[in-house]
Every structure is written in C-alpha cells, then in structure tokens.
Amino acid sequence: MTERPTLITREEVMFFDTDAGGVVHNIAYLRFIETCRTRLAGQMGMNMRDMVAAGEVPVVVRTEIDYRRPALLSDHLEIHGVLDTMERVRFWCAFEIRRPSDGALLVTCRQALALVHLASGKPVRLPGAWRDLYGSGT
C-alpha cells in the first residue's frame, strides 16, 4: 500500500465568489473543493477525459461540510485534499480550506464518491488496482 495521495491547491476569492457583504457563498467553497478533488484524482491516475471515454466516472454521492469561519473578498486560500478511505464501491476524500495569512481554518469537508457506469447510471466496484495501491476500508 502506498501513501495516501494529498494535494494543496490555491484560490483567490473573486468578487463573483461573494455576496453583497464580501463574504464567500457556500457554493464557491464547493467549487474550490471540486478543483482540488479533480486535480487530486489526476494525481491518482484518474484522467477524466479517458474515464468518460471508457464510460465510467467518479461521482460525488455525499458531501459533509462544516463552515467554521468566513472567507472574504480578495482572501488567498489553500485547499488541502487527501484520499481518506478506499472501500469496495466508494471512496472518501477529505478537505480543509485555510487562509494562510492568519492560519484560520475556514472549512472542513468530506466527500464520498462512487465509480458510476455512465450508460446504466449504476455504481461499479472500484478497480482492484486502486484498492491494492491505496488500501481498502470497510
């Protein structure tokens, strides 16, 4: 089993990420997480274009998110992502969003993903190679 993949991405809060008070919308945090998760998947060898062509893609089936402190317009953020757990049919990724300027932890998040066959819309078992490489959970 190899070490769990981790990745840090960076974002600057833009005007379109905020409300009239300059506070980041909850949907913007999910976009930041989506970017980190997609790049983390690429680091794990999941080329999304190839996966779509093969007809099986990872799909978010659950998101657990805690908003601890607000990010504000023009903040620079770091999104820390890690492969948390690998199971038979789903895997979990964990995320933290931090503001490096003051060290504040703004958001914690866990997402469950399943590998889904596009034509049928049904989940399929994760490849054995993934479980061998990253371990299996429950």
C-alpha positions in Angstrom: 0.0 0.0 0.0 1.4 3.4 -0.9 1.0 6.7 1.0 -2.4 8.4 0.6 -2.4 11.0 -2.2 -2.6 14.6 -1.0 -2.7 17.9 -2.8 -2.9 21.6 -2.0 -4.5 24.0 -4.4 -4.7 27.7 -4.1 -7.5 30.1 -4.9 -8.1 33.9 -4.6 -11.6 34.9 -3.6 -13.1 36.8 -6.5 -16.0 39.2 -6.5 -18.3 36.6 -8.1 -17.5 34.2 -5.2 -19.1 36.6 -2.6 -22.4 38.2 -1.6 -23.0 41.9 -1.3 -21.1 41.9 2.0 -18.0 40.4 0.5 -18.5 37.1 2.3 -17.9 33.9 0.2 -21.0 32.0 -0.9 -21.3 28.3 0.2 -21.3 27.2 -3.4 -17.9 28.9 -4.0 -16.4 26.7 -1.3 -17.7 23.6 -3.2 -16.1 24.9 -6.4 -12.8 25.3 -4.6 -13.1 21.7 -3.3 -14.1 20.5 -6.8 -11.0 21.9 -8.3 -8.8 20.3 -5.6 -10.6 17.0 -5.9 -10.3 16.9 -9.7 -6.6 17.6 -9.5 -6.2 15.0 -6.8 -7.9 12.5 -8.9 -5.5 13.3 -11.8 -2.6 12.7 -9.4 -4.1 9.3 -8.6 -4.1 8.5 -12.3 -7.8 9.2 -13.0 -7.8 11.1 -16.3 -11.3 12.4 -16.5 -11.4 12.5 -20.3 -10.2 8.9 -20.6 -12.7 7.8 -17.9 -15.6 9.5 -19.7 -14.5 7.8 -23.0 -14.4 4.4 -21.1 -17.9 5.1 -19.7 -17.1 5.1 -16.0 -16.6 8.2 -13.9 -16.3 9.1 -10.2 -19.5 10.8 -9.0 -20.0 12.6 -5.7 -22.6 10.8 -3.7 -22.3 12.6 -0.4 -20.8 15.8 0.9 -20.3 16.7 4.6 -19.2 20.2 5.1 -18.7 22.4 8.1 -18.3 26.2 7.7 -16.2 27.4 10.6 -15.2 30.9 9.6 -16.0 33.1 6.6 -13.6 33.8 3.8 -13.7 37.3 2.4 -13.3 39.1 -0.9 -9.6 39.0 -2.1 -8.6 36.4 0.5 -6.0 33.9 -0.7 -6.9 30.4 0.3 -5.3 27.0 0.4 -7.4 23.9 -0.2 -5.8 20.8 1.3 -7.2 17.5 -0.1 -6.4 13.9 0.8 -7.7 10.5 -0.2 -9.2 9.4 3.1 -10.7 5.9 2.7 -11.0 3.4 -0.2 -13.9 0.9 0.0 -15.3 -1.6 -2.5 -17.7 0.7 -4.3 -16.9 4.2 -2.9 -14.0 6.2 -1.7 -13.8 9.3 0.6 -11.8 12.4 0.2 -11.2 14.9 3.0 -10.6 18.6 2.6 -9.7 21.7 4.6 -9.8 25.2 3.4 -7.4 27.5 5.2 -6.4 31.2 5.0 -2.6 31.3 5.2 -2.5 35.0 6.2 -3.8 34.3 9.7 -3.7 30.5 9.7 -7.5 30.3 10.1 -9.3 27.0 9.4 -12.4 28.1 7.4 -14.0 24.9 6.1 -13.7 21.1 6.7 -15.3 18.7 4.3 -15.6 15.0 3.4 -17.0 13.7 0.2 -17.9 10.2 -0.8 -17.5 9.2 -4.4 -18.6 6.2 -6.3 -17.4 5.0 -9.7 -20.5 5.0 -11.9 -21.2 3.4 -15.3 -22.5 6.2 -17.4 -24.8 4.2 -19.6 -26.6 2.5 -16.8 -26.2 5.1 -14.1 -25.2 2.3 -11.6 -22.2 2.2 -9.4 -19.5 -0.4 -10.2 -16.8 -1.9 -8.0 -13.7 0.1 -7.7 -10.7 -1.3 -9.6 -8.7 -3.8 -7.6 -5.6 -1.9 -8.5 -6.9 1.2 -6.7 -7.7 -0.8 -3.5 -4.3 -2.6 -3.8 -2.5 0.7 -4.2 -4.3 2.8 -1.6 -5.7 0.1 0.8 -9.3 -0.8 1.4 -11.6 0.3 4.2 -14.8 -1.3 5.3 
